Amino acid sequence: MRVLLVEDERPLASAVRRTLEAEGFSVVLAGDGVDGDWQAREQAFDVIVLDVMLPGMSGYDVCRRVRARGDATPILFLTAKDGEYDEADALDIGADDFMSKPFSPVVLAARLRALTRRRYRGTEAVIRVGPLRVDPAHQRTWLGEKELHVTARELALLVYLAHRAEHVVSKAEILEHVWDPAFEGDANVVEVYVGRLRRKLGVSPGVDILTVRGLGYRLVRRRR
């Protein structure tokens, strides 16, 4: 599970990072709002943790930019502020959760797991990427008006890629989220399933799964 932690207090950021990594998270640190916004734009994360008061750009502004791009990645605010209006402001601009400092890193880890579970549970809304529509709740997907017939594993892979459309995701991330964190089989199984999905998506204008050499895969809208 990949976490973007945007926090300018280095001792606190290091402590939180150690705790989250001990809990099995992969953590990317950003020390200011500008870098945090860039990381959120350039990489795919399962959850974003934002401080409110940040150099360069506030956490509120980072959150607004993330949501303006249509990015639905769960966002949790960490802040020294504890007033109810501050919490309301954070939720109103698109945050999913809010924790006041000081806080327990162990509780933070539990809250992050809850946010990601909520995001991927089967009752989520239909995901749209160009003409592609994926309905996880009903296990169905369409390309334009044509329904695609995919297996459960193919659908799970397509859901994961669609959530991160235009972002590169590695084989390791795919294996962790679509297969199992403890998967010990051949990592090339990802290539097999990507190939199957490519054939079903076809070559007409729609969407495509690109291979980014040395990094992973990226679901993109195919142009005419």
N, C-alpha and C positions, 0 to 999 in steps of 0.2 A: 504494500500500500504506500503510495507516494504522497508526501506532505510537503507543501511549500510553507515555510515558516518565515514570516516577515516581521522582524524584531530588531530594534537598534541597540538594545541593552545586551552587549556581548556575553557577560556572565550568565544572564538569564537564558539567552538563546542557546548557549552551549549546554546548560543544564537540561533544558527542555529537549534538546536534540538527543542527548545521551539517554534520557528516559524513554523517548519515543522509539529510538533505535533498539533499546533493550526490549521494547514491547513488540518489535517486529516491523516497525515502520522504516521507510527510506525517506530521509529528510534532506531537503534542499533549503539552505539558508539564504535570506536576502536581508541586508542591513539597512535598507531605506525603501521608501515607497516607489521611487522610480525603478530601482532594480526589481522590486517585487512585482510591479506591473509588467515589466519586460519578461520576467521568468514565467508569469502566468500566461502571457501571450505566446511565448515560444515553446513551452513544454506542456505536457499533459500531467495533471495531478488528480489524485482522488479527493483531496481536501486541501483548503487553504486556511492558514491561521494568520490573522492580521493583528498587529498592534494598531491602536488608533493614532497616537502621536508619533509620527515618523518623519525623519528628515526628507526633504525633497518633495514629498507628496503624502498627504495623510492617508491613513488606512481607509477612511470613508471614501476618498477619491479613488483609491485603488479598487475598492469594491464596486463603485459606480462604473468604472471603466470595464471591469470584468463582466458585469451584467449587461452593459451596453453592447458588448461584442456577442451577446447571446450565449455566453459561457455559463452553464448551470452548475459548475463545480461547487460543492458545499463550502461555505465560508464561515469560520468561527472567529469572532473578535476576542482578543485578549487586551484588557485595558486597566489602567489604574483608576479610571472613572467607575463609579458604582451607582450613579443615579439612575432612576427608572427612565428618565428622559433620554439619557445616553443610550441605554439599551433599546429603547423604542426607536431612536434615530437609526441605530445599526440595523435593526430588523426591517425598518421601513425602506432602506436603500438596497435591501437584497441579501442581508446576512441571514444565516440559518441558525446561529447560536451565538452566545455571548458569555464570557467568563471574566470576572473581576480579579485583579491582582490584589494580594497574593493568592495563589491557587495551588492545588495539588497536581503535579505533572501526571500522576497515575490516573486521577479523575479526568484530566484533559485527554489522555489516551483513550479512556472509555467513552468519552463524549465524541471523539473523532470516529471511533469504530461505529458508534450509533448513527452518526451522520452518514457514513458510507453505506451502512446497511439500509438505511432509509432510502438512499438514492437508488440502490440497485434492486430493491424488492419488486416483486412482479406486478404491483399495482401502478407502476409509473406510467406516465402519459406516452402517447405515440411519439417516437423520435423521427424527425424529418431532416434529411440531408438532400437538398435539391429534390428530384423526383422520387427519391427513396423514402419509404415510410416503414418503420419497424414498430410493431406493437408487442412489447414483451409480455404484457398481461395476458394476451390471447394467443401468443406464440404464432404470429402471422407477420408477413412482410410483403410489400408491394413495390414495384418499380413502375412509376406512372400508374396506369390502370391494370397492369398485369401483376397477378399474385405470384410470388416466387415460392417454390416448394423447397424448404430447407430442413435439415435435421435439427434436433435440439442443440447439438454442439455448434453447428454452423450458425444458428440463430444467436446463441450466446456470444460467439465471436463477432458477429455483425453488430449486435447491441453495443459491445465494448468499443468497437471501432467507431460506431456512429456517435457515441457519447463524446468521443475525442476527435471528431471530424476535423480535418486539416492539421492535426497534430501527429507527430511521429510517436509510435508506441513500439517498444522493444519486444522481442520474443519472450524475455523473462517476465515482463509485465503481463503479457497475454497468458502465459502459462500459469502465473499466480492467480489471475482473476477469472480466467475462462476454464482452466483445468483445476488446479489445486495448488496451494502454497507448497505442499510437500511432494509435488509431482517429480518422479525420478525417471521417467521414460525419456525417449528420444525427443529433443527439442525440435527436430525437423518435422514433428507432427503439425506444428503451426504452419509450415510451408504447404503441407498437404491440404489443410483446411482452407488456407488462403486461396490456393489454386482452385478448389471446388467452388468457392464463393465467386471468384473471378469468372469462371465459366457460366455460372448462373446469372451474374450481373450482365454478361454479354458485352458487345462492343458498340452498341448504339449510345447516343448521348445520354448520360445519366450519371452514374458514379463509378469510380474505379478504386482499386486498392493498389497503391504504388509501393514498390520496394525501395526503401532508402538504404543504399548499400552501407553496411556496417552499423546501422542504427535500428532498423525495424521496418514498420509498415505505416502507411498513412492513407486514410479514406478521404477521397477528394471528389468534388463534382467534376465530371468530365465535360470539357467544352467541345463544341462542334468544330 
